[in-house]
Amino acid sequence: MTTHTDETPTGAIARRNFLHSLWKILGLLAFVEVIGLLVAFLWPRKRQVSEGEFGGIFNAGPVEGFALGSVTAYQRGRFYLVRIDDGGFLALSRKCTHLGCTVPWVADKNRFVCPCHASVFDITGEVVGPPAG
């Protein structure tokens, strides 16, 4: 028969304290990482946009260089610049609102026609033919 005493070896207490402290440190480290991820996710990033790139400023040239009712494509900026009949300008995205295909300008039809799913847009970007909505 063995006798049980309340005494424990000194190494067991030190090991238990060490493991307890280790769990506290690892838990704190995990908490700090989660807070860091949340801050990185929610904090807005300032992206530097150069002139002449998508989202930046474009120098299209003098107003007189654009005829009324004209459509000029800007490949680098991924948009069309339309000179409206009233003399104003309208910038239109090249992406189809249906599935994001690049929509070319078809001058002889005076329309933007999507090659993917045949959506049709007028010169102001309004949907003329579905499936775009």
C-alpha positions as CSV (number, residue, x, y, z in Angstrom):
1,M,0.0,0.0,0.0
2,T,1.2,3.5,-0.8
3,T,0.7,6.4,1.3
4,H,-0.4,9.7,0.0
5,T,1.0,12.9,1.3
6,D,0.0,16.5,0.6
7,E,3.6,17.3,-0.1
8,T,4.5,17.7,-3.8
9,P,7.9,17.8,-5.3
10,T,9.3,21.2,-5.8
11,G,9.8,20.6,-9.6
12,A,6.1,20.0,-10.1
13,I,5.1,23.3,-8.6
14,A,7.7,25.1,-10.7
15,R,6.5,23.3,-13.8
16,R,2.8,24.1,-13.1
17,N,3.7,27.8,-12.5
18,F,5.7,27.9,-15.7
19,L,2.9,26.3,-17.8
20,H,0.4,28.7,-16.2
21,S,2.5,31.7,-17.0
22,L,3.2,30.4,-20.5
23,W,-0.6,30.1,-21.2
24,K,-1.1,33.6,-20.0
25,I,1.6,35.0,-22.3
26,L,0.3,33.0,-25.3
27,G,-3.2,34.2,-24.6
28,L,-2.1,37.8,-24.4
29,L,-0.1,37.4,-27.6
30,A,-3.1,36.0,-29.4
31,F,-5.3,38.9,-28.1
32,V,-2.8,41.5,-29.3
33,E,-2.7,39.8,-32.8
34,V,-6.5,39.8,-33.1
35,I,-6.6,43.5,-32.1
36,G,-3.8,44.2,-34.7
37,L,-5.8,42.4,-37.4
38,L,-8.9,44.3,-36.6
39,V,-7.1,47.6,-36.7
40,A,-5.4,46.8,-40.0
41,F,-8.8,45.7,-41.5
42,L,-10.7,48.8,-40.3
43,W,-8.1,51.4,-40.8
44,P,-8.3,53.0,-44.3
45,R,-5.2,52.8,-46.5
46,K,-4.1,55.8,-48.5
47,R,-3.2,54.6,-51.9
48,Q,-1.1,56.9,-54.0
49,V,-2.7,57.4,-57.4
50,S,-0.5,58.9,-60.1
51,E,-1.9,61.3,-62.7
52,G,-3.1,59.4,-65.8
53,E,-3.8,56.1,-63.9
54,F,-7.1,54.6,-62.9
55,G,-8.7,56.7,-60.1
56,G,-6.3,59.6,-60.8
57,I,-6.6,62.8,-62.7
58,F,-6.4,62.8,-66.5
59,N,-5.5,65.7,-68.7
60,A,-7.7,65.0,-71.7
61,G,-6.7,68.1,-73.7
62,P,-8.6,71.2,-74.8
63,V,-12.4,71.2,-74.9
64,E,-12.3,72.1,-78.5
65,G,-10.7,68.8,-79.3
66,F,-13.9,66.9,-78.6
67,A,-16.8,67.1,-81.0
68,L,-20.4,67.0,-79.7
69,G,-21.6,63.4,-79.3
70,S,-18.0,62.0,-79.5
71,V,-16.8,59.1,-77.4
72,T,-13.1,58.8,-76.5
73,A,-11.6,55.7,-74.9
74,Y,-8.9,56.0,-72.3
75,Q,-7.3,52.6,-72.0
76,R,-5.0,53.4,-69.1
77,G,-7.8,54.9,-67.1
78,R,-10.3,52.2,-68.0
79,F,-13.1,54.7,-68.9
80,Y,-14.7,56.5,-71.8
81,L,-15.0,60.3,-72.0
82,V,-18.3,61.3,-73.7
83,R,-19.0,64.8,-75.0
84,I,-22.7,65.2,-74.5
85,D,-24.8,67.2,-77.0
86,D,-25.3,70.0,-74.5
87,G,-21.5,70.6,-74.4
88,G,-20.8,68.9,-71.1
89,F,-18.7,65.8,-70.5
90,L,-19.5,62.4,-69.0
91,A,-16.9,59.8,-67.8
92,L,-18.2,56.2,-68.1
93,S,-16.7,53.1,-66.8
94,R,-15.7,50.5,-69.4
95,K,-17.2,47.7,-67.2
96,C,-20.5,46.2,-67.9
97,T,-22.9,46.4,-65.0
98,H,-24.0,42.8,-65.6
99,L,-20.8,40.8,-65.1
100,G,-18.0,43.3,-65.4
101,C,-16.9,42.6,-69.0
102,T,-15.2,45.4,-70.9
103,V,-17.7,47.0,-73.1
104,P,-16.6,48.6,-76.4
105,W,-18.1,51.6,-78.2
106,V,-19.8,50.6,-81.5
107,A,-19.8,53.9,-83.4
108,D,-22.0,52.8,-86.3
109,K,-24.8,51.8,-83.8
110,N,-24.1,54.8,-81.5
111,R,-24.1,52.3,-78.6
112,F,-22.0,50.4,-76.2
113,V,-22.5,46.7,-76.8
114,C,-21.2,44.1,-74.4
115,P,-19.5,41.2,-76.2
116,C,-20.2,38.8,-73.3
117,H,-23.9,38.8,-72.9
118,A,-25.2,41.4,-75.5
119,S,-26.1,44.1,-73.0
120,V,-26.6,47.4,-74.8
121,F,-26.0,50.9,-73.3
122,D,-26.7,54.3,-74.9
123,I,-24.2,57.1,-75.1
124,T,-24.9,58.3,-71.5
125,G,-24.5,54.7,-70.1
126,E,-28.2,54.0,-69.6
127,V,-29.2,50.4,-70.2
128,V,-31.1,50.0,-73.5
129,G,-31.0,46.2,-73.8
130,P,-30.8,43.6,-71.0
131,P,-29.5,41.5,-69.3
132,A,-27.6,44.4,-67.6
133,G,-29.8,46.2,-65.0
